Amino acid sequence: MRGTAGQQAGSAFQSPPRHLAIIMDGNGRWARRRGLPRHHGHHKGVETVRTIVKAARELGIAYLTLYSFSTENWSRPKDEINELFKLLRIFIRRDLAELHQNNVRIRVIGERQNVPDDIVSLLAEAENLTRDNTAQTLIIAFNYGARQEIVRAVRDIAERVKNGELDSESIDEATIDSALFTAGIPDPDLVLRTAGEKRLSNFLLWQSSYAELVFVDKEWPDMNAEDLVGALEEYASRKRKYGGLLGEGSDEKALQS
């Protein structure tokens, strides 16, 4: 691979999505096809995380969300869960300093319940250390599920109504937005999923209402900066209508405002 991801992109697209969200799928299948234990796929997947985070920063993507561990992942074998936690520990301890040096802010979304105490502490350390950084926001969706997030938001809003802090008639989309884990983060413009599967799998369901979806056949461990550029080129080729019509002479920017 020659040059940076930004140099590879050239003039292929005028501007990248402000917020890219990625469902990193295919680690287990990548390992299985090579006759390796599943944890080898997860290890290789962490290397891909480093590659894609760097490439996204070079391409000017301001917000990058990675779906690292879902609430449904608790149903996996205990050994695999422990290996995933181990890799998260290694990633934070090894990469936090570099991310901080590159002015990257880390934010973690998801439930902290049932998560080992040392991991909760590491996640809090990463957030606290980088909270004032401005070059890019890296959002790690860990122990995250979109339906659970919405239920949690509804409960919080109901409690506010019950306590007289909020009038039920005033509840709108902004009220719900502010009660989600992603409060203050713009909705994703593009959701990318690897390994050929074509579903959201309980990921950012509310936030992705108007996101473009791009699915690539490559398994996550095989993804590289060139693949990311290709996905952004496909995104750039689409006309985002946000439920409106883009006829001849229509103003696309007006629909996006």
CYANA upper distance limits for C-alpha pairs under 8 A (distance plus 0.5 A):
  1 MET  CA    226 GLU  CA      8.40
  2 ARG  CA      8 GLN  CA      8.06
  3 GLY  CA      7 GLN  CA      6.40
  3 GLY  CA      8 GLN  CA      7.03
  4 THR  CA      8 GLN  CA      6.77
  4 THR  CA     55 ALA  CA      7.78
  4 THR  CA     58 GLU  CA      7.45
  5 ALA  CA      9 ALA  CA      6.73
  5 ALA  CA     55 ALA  CA      5.77
  5 ALA  CA     56 ALA  CA      8.27
  5 ALA  CA     58 GLU  CA      6.57
  5 ALA  CA     59 LEU  CA      6.72
  5 ALA  CA    225 ALA  CA      6.32
  5 ALA  CA    226 GLU  CA      7.55
  5 ALA  CA    229 VAL  CA      7.70
  6 GLY  CA     10 GLY  CA      7.08
  6 GLY  CA     55 ALA  CA      7.97
  6 GLY  CA     58 GLU  CA      5.91
  6 GLY  CA     59 LEU  CA      5.24
  6 GLY  CA     60 GLY  CA      8.46
  8 GLN  CA    226 GLU  CA      7.90
  8 GLN  CA    229 VAL  CA      8.17
  9 ALA  CA     13 PHE  CA      7.91
  9 ALA  CA     59 LEU  CA      8.37
  9 ALA  CA    229 VAL  CA      6.52
 12 ALA  CA    233 GLU  CA      6.88
 13 PHE  CA    232 LEU  CA      8.10
 13 PHE  CA    233 GLU  CA      6.61
 13 PHE  CA    236 ALA  CA      6.38
 14 GLN  CA    236 ALA  CA      8.35
 15 SER  CA    236 ALA  CA      8.44
 16 PRO  CA     59 LEU  CA      7.44
 16 PRO  CA     60 GLY  CA      7.15
 16 PRO  CA     61 ILE  CA      6.64
 16 PRO  CA    232 LEU  CA      7.20
 16 PRO  CA    236 ALA  CA      8.12
 17 PRO  CA     61 ILE  CA      6.78
 17 PRO  CA    188 PRO  CA      8.47
 17 PRO  CA    189 ASP  CA      6.14
 17 PRO  CA    190 LEU  CA      7.07
 17 PRO  CA    232 LEU  CA      8.22
 18 ARG  CA     61 ILE  CA      5.92
 18 ARG  CA     62 ALA  CA      5.91
 18 ARG  CA     63 TYR  CA      6.69
 18 ARG  CA    188 PRO  CA      7.94
 18 ARG  CA    189 ASP  CA      7.10
 19 HIS  CA     61 ILE  CA      6.88
 19 HIS  CA     62 ALA  CA      6.71
 19 HIS  CA     63 TYR  CA      4.96
 19 HIS  CA     64 LEU  CA      6.29
 19 HIS  CA     65 THR  CA      8.18
 19 HIS  CA    186 PRO  CA      7.47
 19 HIS  CA    187 ASP  CA      7.37
 19 HIS  CA    188 PRO  CA      5.11
 19 HIS  CA    189 ASP  CA      5.96
 19 HIS  CA    190 LEU  CA      7.25
 20 LEU  CA     61 ILE  CA      7.58
 20 LEU  CA     63 TYR  CA      6.76
 20 LEU  CA     64 LEU  CA      5.49
 20 LEU  CA     65 THR  CA      6.83
 20 LEU  CA    188 PRO  CA      6.11
 20 LEU  CA    189 ASP  CA      6.71
 20 LEU  CA    190 LEU  CA      5.57
 20 LEU  CA    191 VAL  CA      6.56
 20 LEU  CA    192 LEU  CA      7.94
 21 ALA  CA     64 LEU  CA      6.23
 21 ALA  CA     65 THR  CA      4.96
 21 ALA  CA     66 LEU  CA      6.54
 21 ALA  CA     67 TYR  CA      8.28
 21 ALA  CA    188 PRO  CA      6.63
 21 ALA  CA    190 LEU  CA      6.77
 21 ALA  CA    191 VAL  CA      5.25
 21 ALA  CA    192 LEU  CA      6.70
 22 ILE  CA     64 LEU  CA      8.25
 22 ILE  CA     65 THR  CA      6.64
 22 ILE  CA     66 LEU  CA      5.63
 22 ILE  CA     67 TYR  CA      6.77
 22 ILE  CA    191 VAL  CA      6.21
 22 ILE  CA    192 LEU  CA      5.24
 22 ILE  CA    193 ARG  CA      6.27
 23 ILE  CA     66 LEU  CA      6.95
 23 ILE  CA     67 TYR  CA      5.73
 23 ILE  CA     68 SER  CA      8.41
 23 ILE  CA    191 VAL  CA      8.04
 23 ILE  CA    192 LEU  CA      6.71
 23 ILE  CA    193 ARG  CA      5.18
 23 ILE  CA    194 THR  CA      7.18
 23 ILE  CA    200 LEU  CA      8.35
 23 ILE  CA    203 PHE  CA      8.43
 24 MET  CA     66 LEU  CA      7.58
 24 MET  CA     67 TYR  CA      6.85
 24 MET  CA     68 SER  CA      7.68
 24 MET  CA    193 ARG  CA      6.79
 24 MET  CA    194 THR  CA      6.46
 24 MET  CA    220 TRP  CA      6.08
 25 ASP  CA    193 ARG  CA      7.23
 25 ASP  CA    194 THR  CA      5.75
 25 ASP  CA    195 ALA  CA      6.14
 25 ASP  CA    219 GLU  CA      6.83
 25 ASP  CA    220 TRP  CA      6.07
 26 GLY  CA     30 TRP  CA      6.43
 26 GLY  CA    194 THR  CA      7.38
 26 GLY  CA    195 ALA  CA      5.68
 26 GLY  CA    219 GLU  CA      5.10
 26 GLY  CA    220 TRP  CA      5.96
 26 GLY  CA    221 PRO  CA      7.91
 27 ASN  CA     31 ALA  CA      6.93
 27 ASN  CA     38 ARG  CA      7.63
 27 ASN  CA     41 GLY  CA      4.91
 27 ASN  CA     42 HIS  CA      5.97
 27 ASN  CA     44 LYS  CA      8.25
 27 ASN  CA     45 GLY  CA      6.77
 27 ASN  CA    219 GLU  CA      7.18
 27 ASN  CA    220 TRP  CA      6.61
 27 ASN  CA    221 PRO  CA      6.68
 28 GLY  CA     32 ARG  CA      6.61
 28 GLY  CA     37 PRO  CA      8.49
 28 GLY  CA     38 ARG  CA      5.29
 28 GLY  CA     39 HIS  CA      7.97
 28 GLY  CA     41 GLY  CA      6.04
 28 GLY  CA     42 HIS  CA      7.71
 29 ARG  CA     33 ARG  CA      6.54
 29 ARG  CA     38 ARG  CA      8.23
 29 ARG  CA     41 GLY  CA      8.20
 29 ARG  CA    219 GLU  CA      8.13
 30 TRP  CA     34 ARG  CA      7.24
 30 TRP  CA     41 GLY  CA      6.40
 30 TRP  CA    219 GLU  CA      6.85
 30 TRP  CA    221 PRO  CA      7.52
 31 ALA  CA     35 GLY  CA      6.81
 31 ALA  CA     36 LEU  CA      5.38
 31 ALA  CA     37 PRO  CA      6.63
 31 ALA  CA     38 ARG  CA      5.92
 31 ALA  CA     39 HIS  CA      8.21
 31 ALA  CA     40 HIS  CA      6.56
 31 ALA  CA     41 GLY  CA      5.29
 32 ARG  CA     36 LEU  CA      6.02
 32 ARG  CA     37 PRO  CA      7.24
 32 ARG  CA     38 ARG  CA      7.17
 36 LEU  CA     40 HIS  CA      6.98
 36 LEU  CA     41 GLY  CA      8.44
 37 PRO  CA     41 GLY  CA      8.07
 38 ARG  CA     42 HIS  CA      7.29
 38 ARG  CA     80 GLU  CA      8.26
 39 HIS  CA     43 HIS  CA      6.73
 39 HIS  CA     80 GLU  CA      7.36
 39 HIS  CA     83 GLU  CA      7.25
 39 HIS  CA     84 LEU  CA      8.48
 40 HIS  CA     44 LYS  CA      6.75
 41 GLY  CA     45 GLY  CA      6.47
 41 GLY  CA    221 PRO  CA      7.25
 42 HIS  CA     46 VAL  CA      6.87
 42 HIS  CA     84 LEU  CA      7.74
 42 HIS  CA     87 LEU  CA      8.41
 42 HIS  CA    221 PRO  CA      8.42
 43 HIS  CA     47 GLU  CA      7.36
 43 HIS  CA     87 LEU  CA      7.67
 44 LYS  CA     48 THR  CA      7.04
 44 LYS  CA    221 PRO  CA      5.92
 45 GLY  CA     49 VAL  CA      6.81
 45 GLY  CA    220 TRP  CA      6.69
 45 GLY  CA    221 PRO  CA      5.00
 46 VAL  CA     50 ARG  CA      7.07
 46 VAL  CA     87 LEU  CA      8.03
 46 VAL  CA     91 PHE  CA      7.99
 46 VAL  CA    221 PRO  CA      8.42
 47 GLU  CA     51 THR  CA      6.99
 47 GLU  CA    221 PRO  CA      8.09
 48 THR  CA     52 ILE  CA      6.57
 48 THR  CA    220 TRP  CA      7.63
 48 THR  CA    221 PRO  CA      6.20
 48 THR  CA    222 ASP  CA      7.90
 48 THR  CA    223 MET  CA      7.02
 48 THR  CA    224 ASN  CA      7.46
 49 VAL  CA     53 VAL  CA      6.44
 50 ARG  CA     54 LYS  CA      6.74
 51 THR  CA     55 ALA  CA      6.68
 51 THR  CA    224 ASN  CA      7.16
 51 THR  CA    225 ALA  CA      7.38
 52 ILE  CA     56 ALA  CA      6.39
 52 ILE  CA    223 MET  CA      8.48
 52 ILE  CA    224 ASN  CA      7.16
 52 ILE  CA    225 ALA  CA      6.68
 52 ILE  CA    228 LEU  CA      7.96
 53 VAL  CA     57 ARG  CA      6.78
 53 VAL  CA     64 LEU  CA      8.16
 54 LYS  CA     58 GLU  CA      6.80
 55 ALA  CA     59 LEU  CA      6.63
 55 ALA  CA    225 ALA  CA      6.23
 55 ALA  CA    228 LEU  CA      8.37
 56 ALA  CA     60 GLY  CA      6.87
 56 ALA  CA     61 ILE  CA      5.90
 56 ALA  CA     64 LEU  CA      7.99
 57 ARG  CA     61 ILE  CA      6.18
 57 ARG  CA     62 ALA  CA      7.75
 57 ARG  CA    135 ALA  CA      8.41
 57 ARG  CA    136 GLN  CA      7.20
 61 ILE  CA    136 GLN  CA      7.66
 62 ALA  CA    135 ALA  CA      7.54
 62 ALA  CA    136 GLN  CA      5.21
 62 ALA  CA    137 THR  CA      6.67
 63 TYR  CA    136 GLN  CA      6.41
 63 TYR  CA    137 THR  CA      5.33
 63 TYR  CA    138 LEU  CA      6.56
 63 TYR  CA    139 ILE  CA      7.80
 64 LEU  CA    136 GLN  CA      8.26
 64 LEU  CA    137 THR  CA      6.85
 64 LEU  CA    138 LEU  CA      5.52
 64 LEU  CA    139 ILE  CA      6.48
 65 THR  CA    138 LEU  CA      6.48
 65 THR  CA    139 ILE  CA      4.94
 65 THR  CA    140 ILE  CA      6.32
 65 THR  CA    141 ALA  CA      7.39
 66 LEU  CA    138 LEU  CA      8.31
 66 LEU  CA    139 ILE  CA      6.84
 66 LEU  CA    140 ILE  CA      5.72
 66 LEU  CA    141 ALA  CA      6.44
 67 TYR  CA    140 ILE  CA      6.96
 67 TYR  CA    141 ALA  CA      5.33
 67 TYR  CA    142 PHE  CA      7.32
 67 TYR  CA    144 TYR  CA      8.42
 67 TYR  CA    203 PHE  CA      8.06
 68 SER  CA    140 ILE  CA      7.04
 68 SER  CA    141 ALA  CA      6.22
 68 SER  CA    142 PHE  CA      6.05
 69 PHE  CA     73 ASN  CA      6.82
 69 PHE  CA    141 ALA  CA      7.14
 69 PHE  CA    142 PHE  CA      5.21
 69 PHE  CA    143 ASN  CA      5.69
 69 PHE  CA    144 TYR  CA      7.09
 70 SER  CA     74 TRP  CA      8.22
 70 SER  CA    141 ALA  CA      8.04
 70 SER  CA    142 PHE  CA      6.78
 70 SER  CA    143 ASN  CA      5.33
 70 SER  CA    144 TYR  CA      5.25
 70 SER  CA    145 GLY  CA      6.26
 71 THR  CA    143 ASN  CA      5.43
 71 THR  CA    144 TYR  CA      5.83
 71 THR  CA    145 GLY  CA      5.90
 72 GLU  CA    145 GLY  CA      8.13
 73 ASN  CA     81 ILE  CA      8.15
 74 TRP  CA     81 ILE  CA      7.58
 76 ARG  CA     80 GLU  CA      7.18
 76 ARG  CA     81 ILE  CA      7.09
 77 PRO  CA     81 ILE  CA      6.96
 78 LYS  CA     82 ASN  CA      6.66
 79 ASP  CA     83 GLU  CA      6.72
 80 GLU  CA     84 LEU  CA      6.72
 81 ILE  CA     85 PHE  CA      6.77
 82 ASN  CA     86 LYS  CA      6.60
 83 GLU  CA     87 LEU  CA      6.72
 84 LEU  CA     88 LEU  CA      6.80
 85 PHE  CA     89 ARG  CA      6.78
 85 PHE  CA    119 ILE  CA      8.22
 86 LYS  CA     90 ILE  CA      6.80
 87 LEU  CA     91 PHE  CA      6.52
 88 LEU  CA     92 ILE  CA      6.72
 89 ARG  CA     93 ARG  CA      6.66
 89 ARG  CA    119 ILE  CA      7.30
 89 ARG  CA    122 LEU  CA      7.96
 90 ILE  CA     94 ARG  CA      6.32
 91 PHE  CA     95 ASP  CA      6.06
 91 PHE  CA     96 LEU  CA      8.00
 92 ILE  CA     96 LEU  CA      5.61
 92 ILE  CA    122 LEU  CA      7.70
 92 ILE  CA    123 LEU  CA      8.42
 92 ILE  CA    126 ALA  CA      7.84
 93 ARG  CA     97 ALA  CA      8.35
 95 ASP  CA     99 LEU  CA      6.65
 96 LEU  CA    100 HIS  CA      6.56
 96 LEU  CA    126 ALA  CA      7.20
 97 ALA  CA    101 GLN  CA      6.58
 98 GLU  CA    102 ASN  CA      6.68
 99 LEU  CA    103 ASN  CA      6.97
 99 LEU  CA    104 VAL  CA      5.79
 99 LEU  CA    105 ARG  CA      8.27
100 HIS  CA    104 VAL  CA      5.97
100 HIS  CA    105 ARG  CA      7.64
100 HIS  CA    129 LEU  CA      8.02
100 HIS  CA    130 THR  CA      6.38
100 HIS  CA    133 ASN  CA      7.88
102 ASN  CA    135 ALA  CA      7.90
103 ASN  CA    130 THR  CA      8.04
103 ASN  CA    133 ASN  CA      5.30
103 ASN  CA    134 THR  CA      6.42
103 ASN  CA    135 ALA  CA      5.72
103 ASN  CA    136 GLN  CA      7.50
104 VAL  CA    130 THR  CA      7.18
104 VAL  CA    133 ASN  CA      5.97
104 VAL  CA    134 THR  CA      6.88
104 VAL  CA    135 ALA  CA      6.06
104 VAL  CA    136 GLN  CA      5.36
104 VAL  CA    137 THR  CA      6.26
104 VAL  CA    138 LEU  CA      7.29
105 ARG  CA    127 GLU  CA      7.65
105 ARG  CA    130 THR  CA      5.25
105 ARG  CA    131 ARG  CA      6.06
105 ARG  CA    132 ASP  CA      7.38
105 ARG  CA    133 ASN  CA      5.41
105 ARG  CA    134 THR  CA      7.02
105 ARG  CA    135 ALA  CA      8.05
105 ARG  CA    136 GLN  CA      6.58
105 ARG  CA    137 THR  CA      5.13
105 ARG  CA    138 LEU  CA      6.53
106 ILE  CA    126 ALA  CA      6.82
106 ILE  CA    127 GLU  CA      5.73
106 ILE  CA    130 THR  CA      6.55
106 ILE  CA    131 ARG  CA      7.44
106 ILE  CA    137 THR  CA      6.30
106 ILE  CA    138 LEU  CA      5.37
106 ILE  CA    139 ILE  CA      6.40
106 ILE  CA    140 ILE  CA      7.97
107 ARG  CA    126 ALA  CA      8.44
107 ARG  CA    127 GLU  CA      6.11
107 ARG  CA    137 THR  CA      7.56
107 ARG  CA    138 LEU  CA      6.70
107 ARG  CA    139 ILE  CA      5.22
107 ARG  CA    140 ILE  CA      6.76
108 VAL  CA    123 LEU  CA      7.47
108 VAL  CA    127 GLU  CA      7.84
108 VAL  CA    139 ILE  CA      6.05
108 VAL  CA    140 ILE  CA      5.24
108 VAL  CA    141 ALA  CA      6.46
108 VAL  CA    142 PHE  CA      7.22
109 ILE  CA    139 ILE  CA      7.50
109 ILE  CA    140 ILE  CA      6.71
109 ILE  CA    141 ALA  CA      5.43
109 ILE  CA    142 PHE  CA      6.67
109 ILE  CA    143 ASN  CA      8.44
109 ILE  CA    144 TYR  CA      7.18
109 ILE  CA    181 PHE  CA      6.02
109 ILE  CA    182 THR  CA      7.38
110 GLY  CA    141 ALA  CA      6.46
110 GLY  CA    142 PHE  CA      5.87
110 GLY  CA    143 ASN  CA      5.63
110 GLY  CA    144 TYR  CA      4.66
110 GLY  CA    145 GLY  CA      7.65
110 GLY  CA    149 GLU  CA      8.05
110 GLY  CA    181 PHE  CA      7.24
111 GLU  CA    142 PHE  CA      8.02
111 GLU  CA    143 ASN  CA      6.14
111 GLU  CA    144 TYR  CA      6.78
112 ARG  CA    120 VAL  CA      7.12
112 ARG  CA    143 ASN  CA      7.72
115 VAL  CA    119 ILE  CA      7.35
115 VAL  CA    120 VAL  CA      7.10
115 VAL  CA    143 ASN  CA      8.45
116 PRO  CA    120 VAL  CA      6.95
117 ASP  CA    121 SER  CA      6.74
118 ASP  CA    122 LEU  CA      6.69
119 ILE  CA    123 LEU  CA      6.60
120 VAL  CA    124 ALA  CA      6.71
121 SER  CA    125 GLU  CA      6.57
122 LEU  CA    126 ALA  CA      6.69
123 LEU  CA    127 GLU  CA      6.79
124 ALA  CA    128 ASN  CA      6.51
125 GLU  CA    129 LEU  CA      6.44
126 ALA  CA    130 THR  CA      6.75
127 GLU  CA    131 ARG  CA      6.13
144 TYR  CA    148 GLN  CA      8.29
144 TYR  CA    149 GLU  CA      8.02
144 TYR  CA    203 PHE  CA      8.35
145 GLY  CA    149 GLU  CA      6.60
145 GLY  CA    202 ASN  CA      6.08
145 GLY  CA    203 PHE  CA      6.70
145 GLY  CA    204 LEU  CA      8.33
146 ALA  CA    150 ILE  CA      6.75
146 ALA  CA    202 ASN  CA      5.55
146 ALA  CA    203 PHE  CA      5.74
146 ALA  CA    204 LEU  CA      5.81
146 ALA  CA    205 LEU  CA      6.22
146 ALA  CA    206 TRP  CA      7.99
147 ARG  CA    151 VAL  CA      6.73
147 ARG  CA    202 ASN  CA      6.98
147 ARG  CA    205 LEU  CA      8.02
148 GLN  CA    152 ARG  CA      6.59
149 GLU  CA    153 ALA  CA      6.72
149 GLU  CA    180 LEU  CA      6.90
149 GLU  CA    181 PHE  CA      7.46
150 ILE  CA    154 VAL  CA      6.65
150 ILE  CA    180 LEU  CA      7.39
150 ILE  CA    206 TRP  CA      8.35
151 VAL  CA    155 ARG  CA      6.73
152 ARG  CA    156 ASP  CA      6.78
152 ARG  CA    180 LEU  CA      8.37
153 ALA  CA    157 ILE  CA      6.69
153 ALA  CA    176 ILE  CA      7.15
153 ALA  CA    179 ALA  CA      5.47
153 ALA  CA    180 LEU  CA      6.17
154 VAL  CA    158 ALA  CA      6.50
154 VAL  CA    176 ILE  CA      8.10
154 VAL  CA    179 ALA  CA      8.42
155 ARG  CA    159 GLU  CA      6.60
156 ASP  CA    160 ARG  CA      6.86
156 ASP  CA    179 ALA  CA      7.58
157 ILE  CA    161 VAL  CA      6.82
157 ILE  CA    166 LEU  CA      8.35
157 ILE  CA    175 THR  CA      8.48
157 ILE  CA    176 ILE  CA      8.27
157 ILE  CA    179 ALA  CA      7.79
158 ALA  CA    162 LYS  CA      6.59
159 GLU  CA    163 ASN  CA      6.65
160 ARG  CA    164 GLY  CA      6.78
160 ARG  CA    165 GLU  CA      5.54
160 ARG  CA    166 LEU  CA      6.03
161 VAL  CA    165 GLU  CA      6.23
161 VAL  CA    166 LEU  CA      5.16
161 VAL  CA    167 ASP  CA      6.47
161 VAL  CA    168 SER  CA      6.73
166 LEU  CA    170 SER  CA      7.88
166 LEU  CA    171 ILE  CA      8.43
167 ASP  CA    171 ILE  CA      7.62
171 ILE  CA    175 THR  CA      6.16
171 ILE  CA    176 ILE  CA      8.09
172 ASP  CA    176 ILE  CA      7.19
173 GLU  CA    177 ASP  CA      6.58
174 ALA  CA    178 SER  CA      6.64
175 THR  CA    179 ALA  CA      7.07
176 ILE  CA    180 LEU  CA      7.03
177 ASP  CA    182 THR  CA      7.98
177 ASP  CA    183 ALA  CA      6.37
178 SER  CA    182 THR  CA      8.27
178 SER  CA    183 ALA  CA      5.27
178 SER  CA    184 GLY  CA      7.76
179 ALA  CA    183 ALA  CA      7.04
187 ASP  CA    207 GLN  CA      5.63
187 ASP  CA    208 SER  CA      7.07
187 ASP  CA    211 ALA  CA      8.28
188 PRO  CA    207 GLN  CA      7.20
188 PRO  CA    208 SER  CA      6.60
188 PRO  CA    211 ALA  CA      6.40
189 ASP  CA    208 SER  CA      8.20
189 ASP  CA    210 TYR  CA      7.88
189 ASP  CA    211 ALA  CA      5.17
189 ASP  CA    212 GLU  CA      6.61
190 LEU  CA    211 ALA  CA      5.66
190 LEU  CA    212 GLU  CA      5.22
190 LEU  CA    213 LEU  CA      6.36
190 LEU  CA    214 VAL  CA      7.80
190 LEU  CA    235 TYR  CA      7.69
191 VAL  CA    208 SER  CA      8.05
191 VAL  CA    211 ALA  CA      6.96
191 VAL  CA    212 GLU  CA      6.70
191 VAL  CA    213 LEU  CA      5.45
191 VAL  CA    214 VAL  CA      6.83
192 LEU  CA    213 LEU  CA      6.52
192 LEU  CA    214 VAL  CA      5.41
192 LEU  CA    215 PHE  CA      6.33
192 LEU  CA    216 VAL  CA      8.15
192 LEU  CA    231 ALA  CA      8.20
193 ARG  CA    197 GLU  CA      7.61
193 ARG  CA    198 LYS  CA      7.92
193 ARG  CA    213 LEU  CA      8.44
193 ARG  CA    214 VAL  CA      7.02
193 ARG  CA    215 PHE  CA      5.46
193 ARG  CA    216 VAL  CA      6.88
194 THR  CA    215 PHE  CA      6.45
194 THR  CA    216 VAL  CA      5.47
194 THR  CA    217 ASP  CA      6.45
194 THR  CA    218 LYS  CA      6.30
194 THR  CA    219 GLU  CA      6.00
194 THR  CA    220 TRP  CA      6.21
195 ALA  CA    215 PHE  CA      8.31
195 ALA  CA    216 VAL  CA      6.72
195 ALA  CA    217 ASP  CA      5.13
195 ALA  CA    218 LYS  CA      5.44
195 ALA  CA    219 GLU  CA      4.62
195 ALA  CA    220 TRP  CA      7.06
196 GLY  CA    215 PHE  CA      6.56
196 GLY  CA    216 VAL  CA      5.96
196 GLY  CA    217 ASP  CA      4.57
196 GLY  CA    218 LYS  CA      7.38
196 GLY  CA    219 GLU  CA      8.15
197 GLU  CA    215 PHE  CA      7.58
197 GLU  CA    217 ASP  CA      8.30
198 LYS  CA    215 PHE  CA      6.91
200 LEU  CA    204 LEU  CA      8.42
200 LEU  CA    205 LEU  CA      8.01
204 LEU  CA    208 SER  CA      6.26
205 LEU  CA    209 SER  CA      7.28
207 GLN  CA    211 ALA  CA      8.47
210 TYR  CA    242 TYR  CA      6.56
212 GLU  CA    235 TYR  CA      7.42
212 GLU  CA    240 ARG  CA      8.27
214 VAL  CA    231 ALA  CA      7.18
214 VAL  CA    234 GLU  CA      8.16
214 VAL  CA    235 TYR  CA      7.85
216 VAL  CA    231 ALA  CA      8.37
218 LYS  CA    222 ASP  CA      6.73
218 LYS  CA    223 MET  CA      6.93
219 GLU  CA    223 MET  CA      7.26
223 MET  CA    227 ASP  CA      6.58
223 MET  CA    228 LEU  CA      8.06
224 ASN  CA    228 LEU  CA      7.01
225 ALA  CA    229 VAL  CA      6.77
226 GLU  CA    230 GLY  CA      6.74
227 ASP  CA    231 ALA  CA      6.82
228 LEU  CA    232 LEU  CA      6.80
229 VAL  CA    233 GLU  CA      6.65
230 GLY  CA    234 GLU  CA      6.89
231 ALA  CA    235 TYR  CA      6.77
232 LEU  CA    236 ALA  CA      6.54
233 GLU  CA    237 SER  CA      6.80
234 GLU  CA    238 ARG  CA      7.42
240 ARG  CA    252 GLU  CA      8.29
240 ARG  CA    256 GLN  CA      8.45
241 LYS  CA    245 LEU  CA      6.63
241 LYS  CA    246 LEU  CA      7.01
241 LYS  CA    252 GLU  CA      7.74
241 LYS  CA    255 LEU  CA      7.14
241 LYS  CA    256 GLN  CA      8.11
242 TYR  CA    255 LEU  CA      7.22
242 TYR  CA    256 GLN  CA      7.46
244 GLY  CA    255 LEU  CA      7.34
245 LEU  CA    250 SER  CA      8.39
246 LEU  CA    250 SER  CA      6.07
246 LEU  CA    251 ASP  CA      7.94
246 LEU  CA    252 GLU  CA      7.15
251 ASP  CA    255 LEU  CA      7.35
252 GLU  CA    256 GLN  CA      7.04
253 LYS  CA    257 SER  CA      6.81
